[in-house]
Every structure is written in C-alpha cells, then in structure tokens.
Amino acid sequence: MTQTGPLPEIDETNRHFWTGGAEGELRFLRCQDCGHYVHPPRPRCASCWGERVEPEAVSGDAVVQTFTINHQPWLPGMEVPFVVAIVELPEQAGLRLTTGVIDCAPEDVHIGMPVRVTFEQHDDVFMPFFRPAERPAERPADRPGEGA
C-alpha cells in the first residue's frame, strides 16, 4: 500500500473524483453542453462557461508528461524514494492529473511512459495512482478550445 499524507475532505464538488475508485472508475467533471472535461472541479466549464457539468468516467489510460523522484520522507515512516508525476489522459489534450507512479522502480519511469490508473482505498477515499501500462494511450489531436 502506498503511503499518503492527510486524506482529502470529501464534499459535493469532489465526491465523484475521490469515490469513483470504488467502482474502478476515474471520474472527472464534463460539460454536458460542449463535452470539455473540467479538472480541477469547478461549477462552470472553462471552455464554454456552461453550468451543466456532470461526473463522467474516463478510460484510466494516461501518459507521463513529467515527473520527479522524491527522496524526502515527508512523514514519519514514509518509504522513499517515490515518484510524483503529472500524467495526461487521452480523452482531452491538457487533461492532466498530479499523481504517483507505483509498481515499478523509480529509475524506470520516463516521460512518454504509458500508465494505467489503479486505486488504493483509505477509509472512504479511493486514491488514484498509476502503474505501467502495456501499450500507450492515444492522445487526441490538439483542437481549438481544448487543452490547458
């Protein structure tokens, strides 16, 4: 089990994200008007300003965009080193998540590495982590209105 710091406070704005792992789903808000994913969660779409944002499951595939190997034990008993990465999901250019890469040696992690979501349960929170995947996730073509 991966060690984590304090657990997030779950409320109605983020419940979908922190509890979706109970069903094996990584969930983000998605605008029901234009289809843009909204992360971090907020009440309006950053693309069209629509207010109809609802949770939807994504594939769980991603690609490592950047990472760092942490050697500092931030909590007593924390095992180091560990990898903190920013991964991008193929559903939308710029849909990124800061997470941990697990189940591989830190020195094996690399930019462009295909990864797949996995969840660890801590109380009622399902923390999303990523492990090496067998094949790369496909990234959508950059289109106007998509991305960071």
Buried (B, 14 or more C-beta within 10 A) or exposed (E): EEBBEEEEEBEEEBBBBBBBBEEEBBBBBBBBBBBBBBBEBEEBBBBBEBEEBEBBBBBBBBBBBEBEBBEEEEEEEEEEEBBEBBBBBBBBBBBBBEBBBBEBEBEEBEEEBBBBBBBBEBEEBBBBBBEBBEEBBEBBEEEEEBBE
